[in-house]
Amino acid sequence: MSDPSKAPGITVSQVFMEEARFSHREDALALPHDAKPDLGEIEITLEAGLRPDGKAGLLRLTAFRKPDAKALYRVSVKMIGVFEQQSGSENMPMSDFIGDWAPALLFPFLREAFANITGRGRFGPVWLNPINARAFSQALKKELDKVGAAH
């Protein structure tokens, strides 16, 4: 059981961009330079994994726009966060941290990378809207519980 008055005893080992893809639609140069780069609905997906001993884990967040001829940009960005328990300071199971806290911790990195890449496009940056981290966490927790039950 975690002590809520203490830090979780988990370190952020790495945060890195796994993959990024970006392009303009074919007729981008024929459009006015001040066209709004609204991409419509952007999909956000999560994938998580735990080391077999439960002392480390990762979270992959992906933001992408499904291919659409009307969207000014075609873009996909994948970010990964790697987390490890601090030896001697363990206060929270890694599965709880990955499931409950990691999505909210990693999302700002994804948002910044997405805006940075789209900001280099002709029509300016696209900022990802806030996510419902609680809903993502609940879904992720269910997946991690299945993985834990399988071991």
GUSE-837946 format. One record per residue (C-alpha): y negated, z, x; residue number from 1; residue in one letter. Coordinates in steps of 0.05 Angstrom, whole numbers. Layout:
// GUSE-837946
<<Y; Z; X>; NUM; 'A'>
...
END
This chain:
// GUSE-837946
<<0; 0; 0>; 1; 'M'>
<<-69; -18; 26>; 2; 'S'>
<<-124; 33; 36>; 3; 'D'>
<<-185; 2; 2>; 4; 'P'>
<<-232; 44; 46>; 5; 'S'>
<<-208; 9; 109>; 6; 'K'>
<<-211; -63; 135>; 7; 'A'>
<<-149; -104; 121>; 8; 'P'>
<<-129; -106; 194>; 9; 'G'>
<<-126; -181; 196>; 10; 'I'>
<<-161; -229; 243>; 11; 'T'>
<<-185; -300; 233>; 12; 'V'>
<<-148; -334; 290>; 13; 'S'>
<<-172; -404; 277>; 14; 'Q'>
<<-211; -446; 227>; 15; 'V'>
<<-207; -520; 239>; 16; 'F'>
<<-213; -588; 206>; 17; 'M'>
<<-144; -618; 201>; 18; 'E'>
<<-166; -685; 173>; 19; 'E'>
<<-227; -721; 147>; 20; 'A'>
<<-234; -790; 115>; 21; 'R'>
<<-298; -822; 94>; 22; 'F'>
<<-322; -890; 72>; 23; 'S'>
<<-375; -922; 27>; 24; 'H'>
<<-356; -966; -31>; 25; 'R'>
<<-356; -1040; -15>; 26; 'E'>
<<-425; -1057; -45>; 27; 'D'>
<<-462; -997; -15>; 28; 'A'>
<<-513; -1039; 23>; 29; 'L'>
<<-532; -1076; -42>; 30; 'A'>
<<-551; -1010; -76>; 31; 'L'>
<<-618; -976; -71>; 32; 'P'>
<<-622; -927; -12>; 33; 'H'>
<<-642; -870; -59>; 34; 'D'>
<<-581; -877; -104>; 35; 'A'>
<<-551; -808; -121>; 36; 'K'>
<<-484; -796; -87>; 37; 'P'>
<<-454; -761; -147>; 38; 'D'>
<<-378; -765; -138>; 39; 'L'>
<<-360; -737; -206>; 40; 'G'>
<<-300; -690; -206>; 41; 'E'>
<<-277; -670; -137>; 42; 'I'>
<<-206; -642; -132>; 43; 'E'>
<<-193; -579; -92>; 44; 'I'>
<<-122; -562; -72>; 45; 'T'>
<<-92; -503; -35>; 46; 'L'>
<<-29; -496; 6>; 47; 'E'>
<<-7; -432; 41>; 48; 'A'>
<<47; -410; 88>; 49; 'G'>
<<72; -346; 120>; 50; 'L'>
<<107; -336; 185>; 51; 'R'>
<<178; -309; 172>; 52; 'P'>
<<159; -240; 198>; 53; 'D'>
<<99; -237; 150>; 54; 'G'>
<<51; -221; 207>; 55; 'K'>
<<13; -287; 205>; 56; 'A'>
<<-4; -340; 154>; 57; 'G'>
<<-45; -401; 141>; 58; 'L'>
<<-85; -431; 84>; 59; 'L'>
<<-101; -505; 77>; 60; 'R'>
<<-158; -525; 31>; 61; 'L'>
<<-168; -598; 14>; 62; 'T'>
<<-227; -629; -23>; 63; 'A'>
<<-222; -702; -44>; 64; 'F'>
<<-248; -752; -93>; 65; 'R'>
<<-194; -793; -127>; 66; 'K'>
<<-206; -867; -114>; 67; 'P'>
<<-257; -895; -162>; 68; 'D'>
<<-295; -961; -156>; 69; 'A'>
<<-359; -929; -183>; 70; 'K'>
<<-362; -870; -134>; 71; 'A'>
<<-411; -884; -76>; 72; 'L'>
<<-366; -848; -26>; 73; 'Y'>
<<-291; -843; -16>; 74; 'R'>
<<-280; -777; 18>; 75; 'V'>
<<-226; -727; 35>; 76; 'S'>
<<-231; -665; 79>; 77; 'V'>
<<-175; -616; 98>; 78; 'K'>
<<-191; -548; 130>; 79; 'M'>
<<-141; -497; 155>; 80; 'I'>
<<-150; -423; 167>; 81; 'G'>
<<-99; -386; 210>; 82; 'V'>
<<-96; -310; 202>; 83; 'F'>
<<-58; -256; 240>; 84; 'E'>
<<-48; -181; 230>; 85; 'Q'>
<<-81; -138; 283>; 86; 'Q'>
<<-27; -98; 318>; 87; 'S'>
<<-36; -24; 304>; 88; 'G'>
<<-89; -37; 249>; 89; 'S'>
<<-45; -66; 194>; 90; 'E'>
<<-72; -45; 126>; 91; 'N'>
<<-56; -103; 80>; 92; 'M'>
<<6; -147; 75>; 93; 'P'>
<<-9; -218; 99>; 94; 'M'>
<<15; -247; 32>; 95; 'S'>
<<-37; -204; -5>; 96; 'D'>
<<-92; -227; 43>; 97; 'F'>
<<-74; -300; 39>; 98; 'I'>
<<-66; -297; -36>; 99; 'G'>
<<-126; -254; -53>; 100; 'D'>
<<-180; -264; 0>; 101; 'W'>
<<-167; -325; 42>; 102; 'A'>
<<-189; -378; -9>; 103; 'P'>
<<-259; -347; -16>; 104; 'A'>
<<-263; -337; 59>; 105; 'L'>
<<-244; -409; 77>; 106; 'L'>
<<-282; -446; 22>; 107; 'F'>
<<-351; -443; 55>; 108; 'P'>
<<-321; -478; 116>; 109; 'F'>
<<-295; -533; 71>; 110; 'L'>
<<-362; -539; 35>; 111; 'R'>
<<-400; -545; 100>; 112; 'E'>
<<-353; -597; 129>; 113; 'A'>
<<-354; -638; 64>; 114; 'F'>
<<-431; -637; 62>; 115; 'A'>
<<-436; -653; 136>; 116; 'N'>
<<-391; -714; 131>; 117; 'I'>
<<-422; -741; 67>; 118; 'T'>
<<-492; -725; 95>; 119; 'G'>
<<-479; -778; 148>; 120; 'R'>
<<-471; -830; 92>; 121; 'G'>
<<-525; -876; 67>; 122; 'R'>
<<-539; -835; 4>; 123; 'F'>
<<-541; -764; 31>; 124; 'G'>
<<-496; -703; 26>; 125; 'P'>
<<-452; -680; -30>; 126; 'V'>
<<-446; -604; -37>; 127; 'W'>
<<-383; -576; -67>; 128; 'L'>
<<-395; -533; -127>; 129; 'N'>
<<-370; -461; -126>; 130; 'P'>
<<-297; -451; -142>; 131; 'I'>
<<-264; -399; -186>; 132; 'N'>
<<-233; -362; -127>; 133; 'A'>
<<-198; -313; -173>; 134; 'R'>
<<-160; -369; -209>; 135; 'A'>
<<-141; -402; -143>; 136; 'F'>
<<-118; -334; -116>; 137; 'S'>
<<-75; -320; -177>; 138; 'Q'>
<<-40; -388; -171>; 139; 'A'>
<<-32; -379; -96>; 140; 'L'>
<<-4; -309; -104>; 141; 'K'>
<<50; -336; -150>; 142; 'K'>
<<70; -388; -98>; 143; 'E'>
<<71; -336; -43>; 144; 'L'>
<<114; -290; -86>; 145; 'D'>
<<164; -347; -94>; 146; 'K'>
<<165; -359; -19>; 147; 'V'>
<<175; -284; -7>; 148; 'G'>
<<231; -280; -57>; 149; 'A'>
<<267; -338; -22>; 150; 'A'>
<<269; -300; 45>; 151; 'H'>
END
